[in-house]
Amino acid sequence: MAKKCDVCGRGSKKGASRSHSNIKTIKRQNINLQSKRVNGKKIKICTACIRTMAKNK
């Protein structure tokens, strides 16, 4: 199952954590996904979209 928002399509990003010796380790920064019922369908939606939908009601 993909870690993407079903509304806006945003997904995870790649970042780098650096050690004291400046060695780069690639890490994944996932978005905050929640399962919500919207119009009777259960979808995965990011919290930014939840806030936007609440604002536009």
Sequence and secondary structure as in RCSB ss.txt:
>XXXX:A:sequence
MAKKCDVCGRGSKKGASRSHSNIKTIKRQNINLQSKRVNGKKIKICTACIRTMAKNK
>XXXX:A:secstr
     TTT    EEEEEE TT  EEEEEE   EEEEEETTEEEEEEHHHHHHHHHT 
